[in-house]
Amino acid sequence: MHSTVHHKTPQRFAQFTLDFHRTYDPDFVKVMYDWNYDTPVNFQFVQEPSVWQELEEFDPTIGAFGRQVEALKIIRDSVGPDVPLIQTVFSPFHVAYRLAHRRVLQDLRDDPQLVLDGMRVIAHNYIRFGELCRREAGVDGFFFGAWGCESGWLSRADYTDLVMPLDRMVIDTLRAAEIVVLHIHGEEGSYFELLEHYPCDAISWEDRLSGPSVAEARTKTEKCLMGGINHVAAVTAGAEALQREAREAITASGGVKFVLAPGCTFFNQTPQQNILALKQAVGG
């Protein structure tokens, strides 16, 4: 879940994460990143291509990245060394979208080099952030949130040529950690087959909304699969329906190299009993 108002300080954000972990006792602690991306002073929302040139590399020990690392330290100290700690990292294209919304697509068509130069700056900042997370907070892995890997955003060729190289640049450095999970965000038909080109251990995707199904994905990759639960339906579905969904996904996976999880983060209004029902479905 996203922390919403709880991320005002590292301490409050850490407590929100720890409360979730203690309530539901998942197999690992997957830590959200809910701060805004730090931009230069007086930086304006991208309204013309030249603004991409204003992005700067910065010290990851201060600002939002620094606050996140402080929260990670608190979480690590609380859960101890034996619980896997996985930090969320967003793709450079995801951050570019946050800074420009769908205008980034037009800029990629009109002035691709300006956008790519800005995204490269973002990538370098995330590389240093990842190194800091490992060195200072002892994280065990990263959850890399890819963006644009679907037909509703970019063509297959544009995604491959414009987005994947910078994604790979970041992930190649994150690979120094023990675990790297690749998450595909989107509901409009993902380019799932392209994910084989990412150096990750597991693939997380919205199988119930965008496909492929867990069974089909098992035929496409030997990587560990993470999914099976419709995070949108989990808000209103009954506990028994969610448990059936969980058992179906486990069966479809063959029961190996599979992590039962929502296709994307649970909404904050998801009933507690629904999440607990999923834990019961796997014998927890």
RARAQUI-V581028 format. One line per field, one symbol per residue. ss: DSSP state (h for helix, s for strand, l for the rest). psi: psi as a letter, one per 30 degrees, with the letter a starting at -180 (. if undefined). Layout:
BEGIN
ss = ???
psi = ???
END
This chain:
BEGIN
ss = lllhhhhllhhhhhhhhhhhhhhhllllssslllllllllllllllllhhhhhhllllllllhhhhhhhhhhhhhhhhhlllllsssssslhhhhhhhhhllhhhhhhhhlhhhhhhhhhhhhhhhhhhhhhhhhhhlllsssssslllslllllhhhhhhhhhhhhhhhhhhhllllsssssslllllslhhhhhhllllssslllllllllhhhhhhhlllsssssslllhhhlllhhhhhhhhhhhhhhhllllssssslllllllllhhhhhhhhhhlll
psi = kkfcffgfleeeeeeeeeeeeeefhlfljjkljgllkkllkgklkjflefffffklkljfflaeeeeeeeeeeeeeeeflffkkjkkkklleeeeeefffbffeeeeeeeieeeeeeeeeeeeeeeeeeeeeeeeffhkfakjjjlkghlffdlleeeeeeeeeeeeeeeeeeffflekjkkkjklghjliefffffkilelkkliefefllleeeeffflglkkjbfkjfeffeflleeeeeeeeeeeeeffgglhkjkllfakklfgkkefeeeeeeefgg.
END
